[in-house]
Amino acid sequence: MYVEQATREQLQQWHKELTTNHQSFVAGGLNLDLTRGKPSASQLSLANDLDGALKGNYIADDGTDTRNYGGIDGLPGMKALAADILGVKAEDILVGGNSSLTLMYFSALFGWQFGFTGPTSAWRNEDKVKFLCPVPGYDRHFAICEELGIEMVNVPMDDNGPDMDVVESLVRNDQSIKGIWCVPKYSNPTGCIYSAETVERLANLGTIAADNFRIFYDNAYVVHDLTDDPAELPNIMDYCRKAGTEDSVLQFGSTSKVTFAGAGVAFMAASAVNLKAMKNHLGIATIGPDKVNQLRHLRVISNVQQLRAHMIKHAELLKPRFACVLDHLQKNFADSDLGSWSTPEGGYFISFDTRPGLASEVVKLAAEAGVKLTPAGATFPYGKDPQDCNIRLAPSFPTVEDIDKAMAVFCNSVKLASVSQRLQAG
């Protein structure tokens, strides 16, 4: 279906057929949800061994009684595991609660209120504070900036990550830019993996940016591969050490989509300077994280080899879900001018671009037919997609059968919106 090449008569015929399909879907009473990247119940069940893993023994290998206060930066065993996951040293790790988003929020809040190197480095002292936001990106990152009143600046993305020519130019010429959000592996939502050149150039930003600039490096999907031979993400800290910019990067990760989404273990990696600041402020807010949960995780997954074996089980559950979405997109749009999409090798999302100006209409039509999609614009700061074209598809939670039904609605909605737009254009 090529709407640009179609005659008006052909467009009218398509519109009639697609409207009939849409009305049939509406009458079908579907109630399906592709909005967020939640693990399915079958994925969560992979970690059910957490229940009862301690068998009454709450003493960690280092002798820590995990039932008691203390240990604000985490158990040594969990720090070692997190370090292996992120490719850093154990002393570079701080282990938090169940959510890496919480650690990101606190990091941004502390940077704003207190500064990472003392009161004079606090962002609130500045006339204006800006963050660079590669787009499309993660709505919860953008929400943190909005809450703190940080102005967000869009940066285009490609298959290698953010456009580093744009990033470097902005950072070099605007000292009010204090940070950049990054999801370097299986980026949310495009699924791209940052190239070695991109990672190296990010590491070098600390040589041209303001002293209180920080890269918020959300490595949420570092172990979430869907292929047997996944691409490796270059290690940003290796490049930082070469450039002498270790203080410029804060890395984040968690087991939230590895074990229990609501009861995982979150961690961050940072330089000694940054960790000192974080621990100083966290020490006022808490007497320590949930070490019992850390210990039971270590009893179930104690090293990266066990982690990889566990993640293969996740991939087996996710692959057919992703394949179902991609099969629908290929069959409906491969020979058309109606849209383009990503084909990720891991992570939790597929990014779809409609023709300009149609994402909101597609989401509305799908909702009428009983399929909830991520709101149009959610993958851009302030919920405003300048082209109104990007839609994030999240296939992890529904069954394959439900995804199949939802994608039939989605594809019909894209076609109907596209044909309607072309007819209106004359």
Secondary structure by P-SEA (a helix, b strand, c coil): cccccccaaaaaaaaaaaaaaaaaaaacbbbbbccccccccccccccccccccccccccccccccccccccccccaaaaaaaaaaaccccccbbbbcccaaaaaaaaaaaaacccccccccccccccbbbbbbcccccaaaaaaaaaabbbbbbbbbcccccaaaaaaaaaacccccccccccccccccccccccaaaaaaaaacccccccccccccccccccccccccccccccaaaaaaaacccccbbbbccccccccccbbbbbccccaaaaaaaaaaaaaaccccaaaaaaaaaaacccaaaaaaaaaaaaaaaaaaaaaaaaaaaacccccccccccccccccbbbbbcccccaaaaaaaaaaaccccccccccccccccccccbbbbbcccccaaaaaaaaaaaaaaaaaaaaaaaaaac
